[in-house]
Each structure stands twice: as C-alpha cells, then as structure tokens.
Amino acid sequence: MTIQIDAGAVLSTKPLRLELARRGAGFTQDELAKVIEVSRSTVRRAETGAAETKRPLLAAWAMATGVSAKWLETGIAPTDDGGGDSSARPKGFEPLTF
C-alpha cells in the first residue's frame, strides 16, 4: 500500500500520522507492536492520542514503517528540493536494484 503525501503537506494530528504510517507499511497494530517491541495497547494509545509519544517510540515507529521521524513528530513532509529530512541516506547510497 502506498500513501502519497505532498511535499510540505502537514497532517493535523500526530495520532493520525502514526496510524497512516502503520497502515501504509501494511502492519496491523499487533504486528507493529511486535516489530517495535511494545505492547499493542501502547500502539493503540499512541494512535488515539491517549498517551504522549516519546522520541524513542517515534524513532522505532519511523524505522519500522519507513517514514521520517520528523514527519511523525511535526507533520511536515520532507521536501524534494533537499531541504529538511528529504532523504534517509545520502545520494549514492541507494540500494542496488536488478
């Protein structure tokens, strides 16, 4: 599943961004909880806004779902012009495709 977010777009709430990232990566709440080694209730509470999400949880969530931790935290999408957190790895370090 692919979710297209326009560069510079801001999604209003952190819980919504967390849920979108999880769904976009194809995880159920149970699956994500296992991958990032937290309880399912932690995932559910983060996605409903019932608990504040700390940076270590955001970092794990971002790594597991393939999105920017800064985007999860702030809602500001990386830009295509090289500004902000536009790339997870520097140019030239893209994985090989055959």
N, C-alpha and C positions, 0 to 999 in steps of 0.2 A: 504494500500500500504506500502511495506517495501523497504527501500533503504539501501543496505548493503555497509558500508564504512569500509575498512580495518583499524585496529588499527594502529595509527601512520601515516595514509594517510593524505595528505594535498591537499585540493581542492583549486585551484588557486585564485579565487576571492570571496570576501565577498558577492557580489550580487548573485553569483551562489549558494553559501551555503544557503543564505536566501531563494532563490527560491526552492532549493531542500528540505529544512526543511519544507516549507509551503506545497509543493506538497506531500511530504512524510507523512504529517499529514492529508492529504486529504482535505485541505482548498483551496477555490478559494481566489483570492485577496480580494474580497468583504467580504467573511466570516472571514478571518483572521483580516481584518481591524476592523470589529465589535467586535471580541473577545478581541483584544488588545486596543480597543477604540482609534483608529486613523482613518484618512481618507484613502480611497482606494488609493488616489494619493500618500500618504506617503508610503504605501506598494509598489506601482509601482515604485516610485522614488528610494526606497531602493534597490529593485531588479534589477534596471537598472544601479545603481551606480550614478544616477543623484543627489543624496543627501547623505551627510555623515550620517551614522547611529550612534546615541549616545547610550551610555550604557543602559539607561532606556528602549529604544526601543529594543535593543538586548535582554535584560533580559525578557521583555514581550514576545518577539518573541520566545525565547527559552522555556519559561514556556508553552506557547500555543501549541508549536509544539513538545515538549518533547525531545529537543536536548540540548546539553551543550552550554551555553552562550560563554564559552571559545572557543568551536569549531566554533561557528558562527563568533566570532571576529578574531581568529587566523588561523583557518583551520586545526588545529592539532587535530586529532581524539583522544578521550580518549583511554588509553591502557588497556589491560586486566590484566596486572600484578599489578594493584593497584596504578600505578603512575598517576600523573595528576588528572584530574577530572573524573576518571573512574566510579564513582557512584554518583548518586544524593542523595542517602540515605545510611547510614551505614548498613553493614551486620546485619541481624537480624530484620530489619525494612521493609522487603519486604511485599507487600500486600498479604493477605490470598487468596488462590485460592481453590475453592471447586470442 
